[in-house]
Amino acid sequence: MPTVDISAADYAQFSSAASAAGLTVGQWLTGIGRARTLGGLDELWAATLRDLAGEVTSNQEQTYLRAARLTAIVEGVALVAVPDAFTRDVLEARLRPAIVEALRRRLGVPVQLAVRVDEQAAPQAGGPPVADDVQRYAEMLSRPEVAQQLAAVLAAARR
């Protein structure tokens, strides 16, 4: 196995992250290296989604998570691609803390989250086509009779 020389300052930084994860520095660096490979990102995201399944109990929010794809981890920033702006807004506004914490636990280091819209981003296999559902929902609500019915239902629910 090849060896890599790192500075004492880097070793100290990696050491605290490794200790927090219950690993040696070598194990931690190996794990991070695997997670940053292309296939590793998919595996890391799948594991993160499994971790989040217990925390994110809303089927709707789980659907938005399944529509997202981890595309890179660069200098402590996890870049996630989503198929539309609405999904991006949900991840950023409601799910960011849970995602960041789940990734931190997996990687053993703090991470930040950047979410970008990539219309080519496809949901994971088996996941519903979120962009199509959002589009159909928006089209349905644009019809005045549907909007009036929805307003009546919401008004009745508030009573």
C-alpha positions in Angstrom: 0.0 0.0 0.0 1.4 3.4 -0.9 2.2 5.8 1.9 1.6 9.6 2.0 3.5 12.1 4.1 1.4 14.8 5.7 2.3 17.7 7.9 1.9 17.6 11.7 -0.8 20.2 11.5 -2.8 18.1 8.9 -2.2 15.0 11.0 -3.6 16.7 14.1 -6.7 17.9 12.2 -7.3 14.5 10.7 -6.6 12.8 14.0 -9.5 14.6 15.8 -11.9 13.8 12.9 -10.7 10.2 12.9 -11.1 9.9 16.7 -14.6 11.3 16.5 -15.4 8.6 14.0 -13.7 5.9 16.1 -11.0 5.3 13.5 -7.3 5.6 13.1 -6.0 8.4 10.8 -5.1 5.9 8.1 -8.6 4.2 8.3 -10.3 7.6 8.2 -8.2 8.9 5.2 -8.9 5.6 3.4 -12.6 5.9 4.0 -12.7 9.5 2.9 -10.7 8.6 -0.2 -13.1 5.8 -1.1 -16.1 8.1 -0.5 -14.7 10.7 -2.9 -14.4 8.3 -5.9 -17.2 8.4 -8.4 -18.8 5.1 -7.4 -18.1 6.0 -3.8 -20.2 9.2 -4.0 -23.2 7.1 -5.1 -22.6 4.7 -2.2 -22.1 7.5 0.2 -25.4 9.2 -0.9 -27.3 5.9 -0.7 -26.0 5.3 2.9 -26.8 8.9 3.8 -30.4 8.5 2.5 -30.7 5.3 4.6 -29.5 7.2 7.7 -32.0 10.0 7.0 -34.9 7.5 6.6 -35.3 7.4 10.4 -35.1 11.2 10.7 -37.1 12.4 7.7 -40.4 10.6 8.1 -42.5 12.6 5.6 -43.0 10.6 2.4 -43.0 13.9 0.5 -39.6 15.0 1.9 -38.1 11.5 1.3 -39.3 11.8 -2.4 -37.3 15.1 -2.6 -34.2 13.4 -1.1 -34.4 10.5 -3.6 -34.6 13.0 -6.4 -31.2 14.5 -5.3 -27.8 13.2 -6.3 -24.4 13.8 -4.6 -22.1 14.9 -7.4 -18.9 16.0 -5.6 -17.3 16.8 -2.3 -14.8 19.6 -2.6 -13.0 21.3 0.3 -15.7 20.5 2.8 -18.6 21.3 0.5 -21.0 18.5 -0.6 -22.5 19.4 -4.0 -25.9 18.0 -4.6 -27.8 18.2 -7.9 -31.6 18.2 -8.1 -33.9 18.3 -11.1 -35.8 21.5 -10.3 -35.8 24.7 -8.3 -38.7 23.5 -6.0 -36.7 20.5 -4.9 -33.7 22.7 -4.3 -35.7 25.0 -2.1 -37.1 22.1 -0.1 -33.6 20.7 0.5 -32.1 24.1 1.4 -34.9 25.3 3.6 -36.2 22.2 5.3 -33.7 19.4 5.0 -30.3 21.1 5.1 -29.6 20.5 8.8 -30.5 16.8 8.6 -28.5 16.3 5.4 -25.4 18.1 6.7 -25.5 16.1 10.0 -25.9 12.8 8.2 -23.0 13.5 5.9 -20.9 14.7 8.8 -21.5 11.4 10.6 -20.6 9.4 7.5 -17.5 11.4 6.6 -16.3 12.2 10.1 -15.7 15.9 9.2 -18.0 18.9 9.1 -19.4 19.6 5.7 -21.4 22.4 4.1 -24.2 21.8 1.5 -24.5 23.4 -1.9 -27.6 22.5 -3.9 -27.8 23.2 -7.6 -30.5 22.6 -10.2 -29.5 20.2 -12.9 -32.4 19.4 -15.1 -30.6 16.3 -16.3 -30.5 15.0 -12.7 -32.6 11.9 -12.6 -34.2 10.4 -9.5 -32.6 7.3 -8.2 -33.9 4.0 -9.6 -37.3 3.2 -8.1 -37.9 6.8 -7.1 -40.9 8.7 -8.5 -40.3 11.3 -11.2 -40.5 14.3 -8.9 -40.1 17.0 -11.6 -43.0 15.5 -13.6 -45.2 15.4 -10.5 -44.4 19.0 -9.6 -45.1 20.1 -13.1 -48.5 18.3 -13.2 -49.4 19.7 -9.8 -48.5 23.3 -11.0 -50.6 22.8 -14.1 -53.5 21.5 -12.1 -53.4 24.4 -9.7 -53.3 26.9 -12.6 -56.9 25.9 -13.5 -59.2 28.4 -11.8 -61.8 25.7 -10.8 -59.2 23.6 -9.1 -57.7 26.6 -7.3 -61.2 27.5 -6.0 -61.9 24.0 -4.8 -58.5 23.9 -3.0 -59.2 27.2 -1.4 -62.6 26.0 -0.2 -61.0 22.8 1.2 -58.3 24.8 3.1 -60.9 27.2 4.4 -63.0 24.4 5.7 -60.0 22.8 7.3 -59.1 25.9 9.3 -62.6 26.0 10.9 
